[in-house]
Amino acid sequence: GCTIPQNRLYKPRGNVVICVDPLCAGVQSAPPCAVANEQCDYEVHYADDGSSLGVLVRDYIPVKFTNGSLQLPILGFG
């Protein structure tokens, strides 16, 4: 029942956010990881009782504007 993606699936390439990164502290509700260079795991609970869990990464996400210009901001997501 899932739709087939138009492009390849996203695969992280060495851009996993580590525990000591301030971005990780912003999404973790648990105490920091035991080892500073561990990956930053997260879990989010939504108001509709849904949830999401995974690993936080940081990468360039291409954004094309209606005037044709292209920006490549670095975004954190999971």
Sequence and secondary structure as in RCSB ss.txt:
>XXXX:A:sequence
GCTIPQNRLYKPRGNVVICVDPLCAGVQSAPPCAVANEQCDYEVHYADDGSSLGVLVRDYIPVKFTNGSLQLPIL
GFG
>XXXX:A:secstr
     SS      S B BTTSHHHHHH  S   SSTTSB EEEEE TTS EEEEE EEEE  EE TTS EE  EE
EE 
